[in-house]
Amino acid sequence: VCVMIDLDYKVIGRNIRQYRLKKGLRQKTLAEMVHLTDQHISHIENATTQLSLPTLVAIANALEVDCNTLLGETLYGAQEKILRHELLELLDRIGNDQSKLRLRIALCRLLEEYEQ
């Protein structure tokens, strides 16, 4: 299943800032490590620009974290969106209204447990 997701650049920027500060790096230092300007790092952290995949990888490497860590809640939201999409497709394939209702109730309970 291929589901398009919208990245939350505010979350990504916040995570980059958090891990940069955790390592005791200034924006200028991180920028030099990944061959960007400190202004560009500032724009990424403030979500006024969208970073590319190569930039995300370079920043993750410089901060010694994986890309999933920087994607954070965005990644979890994508996983949930894919799961919901798969479940809705499954519901559409079931013909019997009573079976569909039972499955919908079971899936709602499952999603509630998954979200907790």
Secondary structure as a PSIPRED ss2 file (coil, helix, strand):
# PSIPRED VFORMAT (PSIPRED V4.0)

   1 V C   1.000  0.000  0.000
   2 C C   1.000  0.000  0.000
   3 V C   1.000  0.000  0.000
   4 M C   1.000  0.000  0.000
   5 I C   1.000  0.000  0.000
   6 D C   1.000  0.000  0.000
   7 L C   1.000  0.000  0.000
   8 D C   1.000  0.000  0.000
   9 Y H   0.000  1.000  0.000
  10 K H   0.000  1.000  0.000
  11 V H   0.000  1.000  0.000
  12 I H   0.000  1.000  0.000
  13 G H   0.000  1.000  0.000
  14 R H   0.000  1.000  0.000
  15 N H   0.000  1.000  0.000
  16 I H   0.000  1.000  0.000
  17 R H   0.000  1.000  0.000
  18 Q H   0.000  1.000  0.000
  19 Y H   0.000  1.000  0.000
  20 R H   0.000  1.000  0.000
  21 L H   0.000  1.000  0.000
  22 K H   0.000  1.000  0.000
  23 K C   1.000  0.000  0.000
  24 G C   1.000  0.000  0.000
  25 L C   1.000  0.000  0.000
  26 R C   1.000  0.000  0.000
  27 Q H   0.000  1.000  0.000
  28 K H   0.000  1.000  0.000
  29 T H   0.000  1.000  0.000
  30 L H   0.000  1.000  0.000
  31 A H   0.000  1.000  0.000
  32 E H   0.000  1.000  0.000
  33 M H   0.000  1.000  0.000
  34 V H   0.000  1.000  0.000
  35 H C   1.000  0.000  0.000
  36 L C   1.000  0.000  0.000
  37 T C   1.000  0.000  0.000
  38 D H   0.000  1.000  0.000
  39 Q H   0.000  1.000  0.000
  40 H H   0.000  1.000  0.000
  41 I H   0.000  1.000  0.000
  42 S H   0.000  1.000  0.000
  43 H H   0.000  1.000  0.000
  44 I H   0.000  1.000  0.000
  45 E H   0.000  1.000  0.000
  46 N C   1.000  0.000  0.000
  47 A C   1.000  0.000  0.000
  48 T C   1.000  0.000  0.000
  49 T C   1.000  0.000  0.000
  50 Q C   1.000  0.000  0.000
  51 L C   1.000  0.000  0.000
  52 S C   1.000  0.000  0.000
  53 L H   0.000  1.000  0.000
  54 P H   0.000  1.000  0.000
  55 T H   0.000  1.000  0.000
  56 L H   0.000  1.000  0.000
  57 V H   0.000  1.000  0.000
  58 A H   0.000  1.000  0.000
  59 I H   0.000  1.000  0.000
  60 A H   0.000  1.000  0.000
  61 N H   0.000  1.000  0.000
  62 A H   0.000  1.000  0.000
  63 L H   0.000  1.000  0.000
  64 E C   1.000  0.000  0.000
  65 V C   1.000  0.000  0.000
  66 D C   1.000  0.000  0.000
  67 C H   0.000  1.000  0.000
  68 N H   0.000  1.000  0.000
  69 T H   0.000  1.000  0.000
  70 L H   0.000  1.000  0.000
  71 L H   0.000  1.000  0.000
  72 G C   1.000  0.000  0.000
  73 E H   0.000  1.000  0.000
  74 T H   0.000  1.000  0.000
  75 L H   0.000  1.000  0.000
  76 Y H   0.000  1.000  0.000
  77 G H   0.000  1.000  0.000
  78 A H   0.000  1.000  0.000
  79 Q H   0.000  1.000  0.000
  80 E H   0.000  1.000  0.000
  81 K H   0.000  1.000  0.000
  82 I H   0.000  1.000  0.000
  83 L H   0.000  1.000  0.000
  84 R H   0.000  1.000  0.000
  85 H H   0.000  1.000  0.000
  86 E H   0.000  1.000  0.000
  87 L H   0.000  1.000  0.000
  88 L H   0.000  1.000  0.000
  89 E H   0.000  1.000  0.000
  90 L H   0.000  1.000  0.000
  91 L H   0.000  1.000  0.000
  92 D H   0.000  1.000  0.000
  93 R H   0.000  1.000  0.000
  94 I C   1.000  0.000  0.000
  95 G C   1.000  0.000  0.000
  96 N C   1.000  0.000  0.000
  97 D H   0.000  1.000  0.000
  98 Q H   0.000  1.000  0.000
  99 S H   0.000  1.000  0.000
 100 K H   0.000  1.000  0.000
 101 L H   0.000  1.000  0.000
 102 R H   0.000  1.000  0.000
 103 L H   0.000  1.000  0.000
 104 R H   0.000  1.000  0.000
 105 I H   0.000  1.000  0.000
 106 A H   0.000  1.000  0.000
 107 L H   0.000  1.000  0.000
 108 C H   0.000  1.000  0.000
 109 R H   0.000  1.000  0.000
 110 L H   0.000  1.000  0.000
 111 L H   0.000  1.000  0.000
 112 E H   0.000  1.000  0.000
 113 E H   0.000  1.000  0.000
 114 Y H   0.000  1.000  0.000
 115 E H   0.000  1.000  0.000
 116 Q C   1.000  0.000  0.000
